[in-house]
Every structure is written in C-alpha cells, then in structure tokens.
Amino acid sequence: MRKRKRRTAWSLTYFLLGGVCLLIAVVMATGLATKRVARGVEHLIPVLILGVPGAVLTFRAPVFGVSYGPAGVKYSGLLRARSYVWADIREVRVAVLEGTVYSSDVPELVLASGGTDQLHMLAGHGSGGTNRRVKRLVAELEAARAAAS
C-alpha cells in the first residue's frame, strides 16, 4: 500500500480568508505608523485581532489534512500535528457533533488506550444526513488500518 495524503476541501478558503485578514492588519498597521496617531496600545487591538488569526490561517492552511500509509496516520490540524501507528488505533469511525443550526460529521480515531481523537479540520458540515466526503475518508482510513493489521 502506498502512502496517501488527503486535504480538507476548505484549505483554500481558510488560506484566502487568512490572507485577507493578514493584509487588512498590515494595511491598518502601516496606516497607524504613517499617521503617527497611535500613542497607546488601544490602536493595536484591531491589528492583533485580525493579524494573529490571519497569520495562523495563512501559514497553516496549506498543511491541513491527513496522510496515511502502512506505518500509520498523521493528522495536521490548525495548531499542531499528531501521528499514530496503526497498532494504537482500534477503529476509525464517523462522529456526529450536534449543533443548534447544523451538525458536523468528524472523522474520529478510537485509540487502543480507550480514548478518542477527533480530526476537526476534516469535518463535513450539513443540515442532515452523513457527509459523503467524510464517510469516504473514514472508509479509506479504516481499510488502511485493516490492511496494516
């Protein structure tokens, strides 16, 4: 079995949104610096509110996803990456996170230690039914786990 990489369909959207927020923060910061109006910290608050999340989304969005192969699975999320060998995973399933307006289908790794790890950046959102993309990903991960066992 070869190693496969699956990315979330929203990676490009997160990247563009982060780029826009970062660009707005840079424009605001340069505007404050050229006008020399900013004498206190309160002028920097909008820059921080847009700049920090913008930078995180811009630089992390290209690596969102999951890669898996004979050795195990590696998940790259918003702030950190996690990896597991197949022996540490008992099952891969779809977890449904209920909300007031819509629900989210999330791939979930059931660990041999009894815990679970939900892969939130690969979630599929909708107002009912199971997300086909998430269901397909879970089936591929479960097949890879079964083949490695």
Residue pairs with C-beta under 8 A, 6 or more apart in sequence:
1 69
1 70
1 144
1 147
1 148
2 69
3 67
3 68
3 69
3 70
4 67
4 68
4 69
4 140
4 144
5 65
5 66
5 67
6 65
6 66
6 67
6 68
6 122
6 137
6 140
7 64
7 65
8 64
8 65
8 121
8 122
9 133
10 64
11 61
11 62
11 64
11 65
12 61
14 57
14 61
14 64
15 57
15 58
15 61
15 62
17 57
18 53
18 54
18 55
18 56
18 57
18 58
18 59
18 61
19 54
19 57
19 58
20 54
21 50
21 51
21 53
21 54
21 57
22 50
22 51
22 54
22 55
22 58
23 54
24 50
24 54
25 46
25 47
25 48
25 50
25 51
25 54
26 51
28 46
28 47
28 50
29 44
29 47
29 51
32 38
32 43
32 44
32 47
37 43
38 44
56 78
56 79
60 76
60 78
60 79
63 76
63 81
64 76
64 77
64 78
64 121
64 122
65 75
65 76
65 121
65 122
66 73
66 74
66 75
66 76
66 107
66 119
66 122
66 137
66 141
67 73
67 74
68 74
68 140
68 141
68 144
69 144
70 86
70 144
70 147
70 148
71 85
71 86
71 148
72 83
72 84
72 85
72 86
72 88
72 89
72 148
73 83
73 84
73 86
73 89
73 109
73 141
73 144
73 145
74 81
74 82
74 83
74 84
75 81
75 82
75 83
75 117
75 119
75 121
75 122
76 121
77 119
77 120
77 121
78 120
78 121
82 117
84 109
84 111
84 117
86 144
86 145
86 148
86 149
87 112
88 111
88 112
88 113
89 109
89 110
89 111
89 112
89 145
90 110
90 111
90 112
91 109
91 110
91 142
91 145
92 107
92 108
92 109
92 110
92 138
92 141
92 142
92 145
93 107
93 108
93 110
93 138
93 142
94 105
94 106
94 107
94 108
94 130
94 134
94 135
94 138
95 105
95 106
95 107
95 108
95 116
95 118
96 103
96 104
96 105
96 106
97 103
97 104
97 105
97 106
97 118
97 123
101 127
102 125
102 126
102 127
103 125
103 126
103 127
103 128
104 123
104 124
104 125
104 126
105 123
105 124
105 125
105 126
105 130
105 131
105 134
105 135
106 118
106 119
106 120
106 122
106 123
106 124
106 134
107 118
107 119
107 122
107 123
107 134
107 137
107 138
107 141
108 116
108 117
108 118
108 119
109 116
109 117
109 118
109 119
109 141
110 116
111 117
122 134
122 137
123 134
124 131
124 132
124 133
124 134
125 131
